[in-house]
Amino acid sequence: MLVEAKQMMPITRLQKELTQTVRKLSNSGKAVYILKNNNMEAVLLSYQEYEHLKNIEEIFEQYEIKKMVETRMEKYNPKNNVSWENIKEEM
């Protein structure tokens, strides 16, 4: 992933300029990549971007569940069903 150098910020500078950075982020919508010891450590996103990513994550999760249910339904055989009455009798 390519990141513009102007979007990177050392954590020590972020600590000093947090208010201005958040204001700038709110206006531009561009993420801020936080560096610690010259390594990417975290990303500061706008709330709208975070919400968008969470929605995408939820869609993927629902898709995975759908695929799992479809796989199980392929193997489903109603003849193997056990009635609730039979289960209670065995207890």
N, C-alpha and C positions, 0 to 999 in steps of 0.2 A: 504494500500500500504506500503510495506516495503522499507525503505531507509537505505542505509549504513551510519553509523555515519560519516565516512570520507567524505561523499558527502554533509554533512550539514555544514553550515558556518553562524556564527552570522553576522548580518549586519554591526556591527562595525568593525569586522575583514575584511569583504569584502571591506569596504570603504578604508582600509589601503592597501589591497592587490589586488585591482581590476585588474591591468595589469597582474600580475602573474596568477590570477585566470582565466582570459579570455584566456591566453596563454595555461594554463593547460587544460582548457575545449576544446580548439581547437585541442589539441593533443590527448586527451583521448576520446572525444566525450561524456563523462559522464556529466549529468546535475549536477548543484550545487543547493542545496536546501537552501534558505536563511531564517534564523531564526530572528525573532524580538520578544524580551521578551520570548524566548524559545518556540515560536509558529511558525509553517511554515507560511511564509509571501509571498514568491515568489519563482520562479524557473528560473534559468539562463540556457538556452539551447544553443546548437550550432545552427547556422543558418540552417544547413542541416536538423536537427531534427525539428526545427520550421517549415520549408518549408514542410516537410513530414506531420506533424500534420495538417497544413493548407489544404493540398491536401486531406487528409482523411476527414476533416470537409466539404470540398466542395463536395466530393463524397456522404457523408451522406445527405447533403442538396439536392443534385440532386435526390437522392433516395426518400426523403420525398416528393419532388415536383412530382416525377413520381407516387408515391402512391396516392397523392391528385388528380392528373389528372385522374388516373384510376378509383378512386372512383366517381368522377364527371361524367366520361364517362359512367359508369354503369347506371346512372340516366338520361343520355342524351336522349332526344326524339326529333328527327328532326321535328316532326309535331308541336312542340311548337316554332319553329323559327319565327321571325318577320323580314320581309324584311326591308331594309334600306329605301326604298320608303315609306313604311307605317309609319315608324318612322318620316320621314320628313313631311309627311302630317299631322301628329298629332301635330306638332309644330306649 
